[in-house]
Amino acid sequence: NVGYLFSSSGTEDIVEYANAERNMAALLGIQKVLSGSKHHLQIVNIDYLRQNIEDLGQLTNTADVFVIWELSWAWSREFFQMLDRKGKGYIVINRVASDFQGSYIIHESDEAHIRRAVRWLADHGHSRIAGVFREPPPPEWLQTLRDAFLDAGLEYSPRNAVISLETDDESCRRAARDIVARGFTAFFIQNNDLNAPDLYVELSR
């Protein structure tokens, strides 16, 4: 009995996030793996906004193992400890924090995303590619960006990194103008899905 634990209540933002396409993809992926086996999928809904769960023990008994969608709330550590004591396996997917020790965390590194984005755009014929970041990227990201360009046979310059602040409209417009002025034909936004639609709209204009 594989329990898929995620929130189906709370603020509008949380509900929208929990019903995101990647959440549905995770559910379909689990079902595909379990199809034809003796195992079955059980969806376990909780309210992520509750600071305390009245009966964590009851929640741990709803399945034999758990796939947990971004469980990072005040009571999560207590829940993980209870699962550990009961010998129940669990995987945390999507956004995770460094304090999830003892769990199997499925989450690619930022560097992996940068490499994949550059490779995909290069494979589709782009040579003038911008990486858009919400703040000055750390040295390891810039090194990965440079390596990805070189691996794809592209010329790299620090100007391939563009800054677009997450909540600043003018910064978004400035980044869009920068992308156009420098002649970039493609871009990816790193670790910043919130302002991706805004930048897309600005570039469309």
N, C-alpha and C positions, 0 to 999 in steps of 0.2 A: 504494500500500500504506500504509494509515493504521494506525499502531501505537497501541493504547491501553495505556498502561503503568501498572500499579498493583500493589500488594503483595498476594500471596496467602499469605504466610507471616509468621511473627513471633509476637509475643505475642498472647494472646487478644483484647486490646483492639484491636490493629491489625487483626487478621483480621475482627473484628466491624465495625470502622469501614470497612474496604475493601469489605465486602459490604453496606453500608448501602443503603437504598432509593434515595438520590440517586445513588449510584454506578451502580446498575442503570439508573436513568433516563438517565444520561449515555451509557451503552452503547447503549441503545435509540434515543436521539436521534441518535447518530452513525450507527447502522445505517440509520435512516430517511432521513437525508440522503444516504447513499451508495447507497441502494437504486435499482437501475436504471441506475447509472452504471458506468463501467469500473473504478472504484476498489473496493477491498474492505477490510474491517476485520480486523485481526489483534491478538489480545490478547497482550500481553507481560507475563508475571509476573516479579516480582523479590522479593527479600527486603530490605525497607526497613531491617532492623536491621543489615545488614552495613555496617561503616564504610568498607570499601573494596570496589570491584568489580574482580575480577581482570582482566577484559578489557572495559573500557568501549567499546572500538572495536567489539567483537562485538555489544554491545547496540545501538549506534547503527546497525548494519547490518541490524537486524531489520525496519526499515520505512523508507519514504521520508520520512514526516512523522510527528509524534507528538502525541497528546493525552495529557497526563501528569496523573495524579490525585495532587495534593498531593505533589510531590517536594521535600521540604525537609530533606534529611539531609546528613550531613557531606560526602558525595561529589557532591552534586547540582551544585555550581558547576562542578566539573571536567567533569561530564557535559554541562551546558549549553554550556560553552566548546567541547567537542568537536563538539557539534551545530552550533554557529555556524561552526566551521572547515570543516565538511563542507557547509555551506549547507543544512542540513535544518531545516525549519520545525518549531516546536513550540508548543503551547498548554498552559499550566498552569491547571488548574481547581480549584475549591474553596478551601481555605485556602492563602493565599499570603503570602510575606514580601516586604519592600521591596527585598531584594537580588536579586530576579528581573528585573534589567534586561535588556532585549533580547528578552524573551518577550512574547507576547500573553496578558494575564492576564484571564480571564473571572471577574469576581467583583463583584457589586453592592456599593455602599457601604452602610454601616450606616444612613445617612440614607435610602437608598432602601427598605430593609426597614421602617423606622419608618413612612414615608409609606404604603407598601403595606398594612401591618398596620392602621393607623388607618382607611384608606379601606375596606378589606374589612369590618371590623367595623361601621363606620358604614353601609355599604351593606346590611348585614344587620340594621339597625334598632337598633343600640346607640348610646346617647349618653353613657353613663357607662363610660368606657374607661380602664383602667389600663395604663401601660407599666411593665413590671417589669425592673429592671436589677440586675446583680450587684455594682455599686458606684456611688457617685454619678456620674451620667452627665456627660460633658464638655459645655461650653456649646453646642457645635454640635448635639449630640443633643437637648438641651432646646429649642433654637430650632426644630429640625426637628419635634419633637413638637408644639410650640405651633403652628407653621405648618400642620401636618397637621390639627390640630383645627379651626383657623380655616377651612381650605379645605373641610372637611367640614361647616361650619356649626355646629360644636360649641363650647361654652364650655370654656376651658382654664384650669387652675390648676397651679402647681407640685406640688400634691398628687396630680396625675394620674401622677406618677413615683413608683414604689414600689421600695424597695431590698430585694433578697433575696440574701444572700451565698451563693456557690456551694456551699460545703461545710459550712455551718452549719445543722443541723437546726432549732434554735430560731429562727434568722433566717427560715427557710422558713415555719415555723408563724406567726411574727409577721407576715410578709407576707400570708399567707392570711387571718389575722384582720383585717388592715388593709383588704384588698380587700373583705371582707364588711362590715366596720363602715362603710366609706365609701360603701357602696351601689353599688359598681361591678358592672355586669352582664356585663362581658367584659374580658379582659386579653390582652396578648401579652408574651412574654419576649424581650428584645432581646439577641442575641449571647450566648446562654447556654443551649444545648440540653441541658447536663448536668443542670441542676436543674429543667427543665421538667416531667418526670414527677413529681418530688417535690412540686412546687407543685400540680400537678393532683390528686394524691392527697390532699393536705391540704385543698384546696377541696372535694373530693368528700365528705370527712368532715364 
